[in-house]
């Protein structure tokens, strides 16, 4: 089983659509959770951290369910500029809490 | 905003040659990492470095690879004898501490082995 597993995608949606990405992780001792965004041939950039209480940043909402080992990202009112690959990232055990394990990524294309 | 910088942005090298990829992490960060991304594949962990020593390395990080922090600012990844399959994007990252903290990534070095 993969350590971090994401929806395979790709997702092709019209502008203004709401889209949800899902991610599961295998290590119940994982410490922290993030969504990153990666544009073609660029570095991953932090989109948002993910907390059990859920967090929202404008059109983006992230949720963590530790019991189910499940992370989600919801994008509302999608824009053309949201087109990118979204990476679910899980940080590790106590001994190396800063090490990031990446999912394969889910590619989103927002069309006019 | 502070950032991680990497040089060069693109390196082309002949198979069997040694390459050194350079990174300048964010100045007050204490933990440093190298990741690699083969074209079309996911980002993979190579190595983490703290307090002047490797804290963890992956199976990819074999004897051909080494890391060093030769001075107070640079963090380097050396590949001793490059192979075709080493062609990838190499990202350096740093974190302030080892807790619930985001990693800041450099813009990457695209290594092409011919």
Interface residues (C-beta under 8 A of the other chain):
Chain A: X31 X32 X34 X38 X41 X42 X43 X44 X45 X46 X49 X87 X91 X95 X96 X97 X98 X99 X100 X101 X102 X103 X104 X105
Chain B: X31 X33 X35 X41 X42 X43 X44 X45 X48 X55 X56 X89 X91 X93 X95 X97 X98 X99 X100 X101 X102 X103 X104 X105 X106 X107 X108 X110
